[in-house]
Amino acid sequence: MSTISGLDVLVGFAEAEAAPEVVWSLVDAGARVTAFARKGVASALRHSRHVVCRDITPPETDAARAVADLQAVQRDMGQGRTTRLLFPLDDTGVWLCNQVLLDGNWLLAGPRGANVEVALNKGLQVALARECGFNVPESAVVHTR
């Protein structure tokens, strides 16, 4: 039996490129999947009967509201379940999942704290790779539009 069979998993963003493949894999393993999605943004997951999509405020519009909305989705999922998994699927999802509070029943399948900076900061990734001895091609990191 799969270790995720029967597990409640909250993934996002639903419109992330990896979302369909991740969700189908989780569903095939027996997980119950909910996806958080930006209000007003289309995604393939919205057409599936195997996943529930919950709209949240896009963090690009209102970051504080997005955090509050995601926490509300977590609370709604939390009733009657022991372990639940929060699974960010893209960079914005990684950032957002790091902003929410996790109670003892939630596990984060992604970076937390200082590791978020490594996950999201390309300049830091390149510097750390060089420091570790990787042969990193010369590159420039752009910090403005």
N, C-alpha and C positions, 0 to 999 in steps of 0.2 A: 504494500500500500504506500502511496506517495506521502511524503511528509507535509505536503501542502493540501492534501485532500481534505475538504471541509473547512479550509481556512478562508476567512474574509480578507480580501486584498483590495486596497484602494490604490489605483494607478492614475498617473496623470503627467502630462495633459493628454486628453483623449485624442487630440489632433496631432500628437507627436508622430513622427514617421515610423517609429518602432512600435506604436501602440497596437495595431492589429496582431502582429506576430506575438508580442508579449502576452496579450490577452488570450489569444487562442491557445497558447502553450499552457497558461494558467488554468483555463477552463478544461482543457484536455486532462490536466493533472487533478481535477476535481475541486479547484478553488471556486469560491463565489466572488465574482469580480464586480466592483463598482469603479467607474472612471470619473475623475473630475475634468470638466471641460470649460473652456472660456465661453461665457454667455455670447450667443450670436455667431459662433464659429462652427462651421460644418466639420464633421469627421465621419469616417467609415464606421466607427464604433456605434454611432447613433442609430445605425440600421440593424444592429445585431440583437437578437433575442437573448443572447447569452451574457450580456453586460448591461448594467444600469448606468446611464450617464447622468451626472449631477452637475448642473451649471454653477459656476462661481464667477465672480467679478474678475475680469482680466487684470493681472497684477500690473500690467503696463499702464492701465487706466487708474487704478487705485490699489496700491499694494496692501495697505492696512485692511481694506475691505476684503481683498482676496484671502488674506490670512484668516480673517474672521469667518468668511464663507467656508473655507476648507475645514476649519475647526468645527463648524456646525455639521458638515458632512460626516466628520469623524464621530461626533457625538451621536448622530443619527444611526450610524453603523454599529456603535458600541454596545447597544442594549442587548443583553443576553449572550454575548460572545466573550470568550476568554482571551484569545490571542488574535490580533489583527495586524496586517502588514501594510505599511505605507511605502509605495514604490514609485519614485519619480522616474519619468521616462525621457526627459529632455532637460536642457540647462535651466530653463525657467522653473520647471518642476523641482529640480535639485535645490534651487534657491528658495522656492516657496516652502518645500517640505522642511527645510532647515529653520524656517521662521515659526512653525507651529509647535505648540507644546504637545509632548507625547506622554500620555499617562502610562502606568505600568503594563497595560494590556496591548500597547502598540509597539511594534518593532519597525525601525526604518531600514529599508533595503536600499541604502544609498549613503553618501557621505554626510557627516554631521560635524558641526563646529569648524575647527581650523581646516579640516579636510575638504570642506566646501570651497575654500579659496583655491586649493590645488585643483579641484575639479573644474572650476569655472575660469581660472586665470591662465590664459595661454602663455603669457610671458613667464609666469612662475613655473609652469610645466616645462617649458624649454630650458629655463635656468636649472631646474632640479635634474632634468635628464642629462644635461651637460655635466653637472656636478657629480652625477653617478657614473660618468664615464661613457654614456651613450654617444654615438657618432651622430650628432644632431645637425642637419643641414642649416646653413646660414639662413636666417629668417628675420623679418622685421615684424614687430607687433604694433599695430596701429591703435592709438588711444583716442582718436577723434574721428569724426565723420570725414 
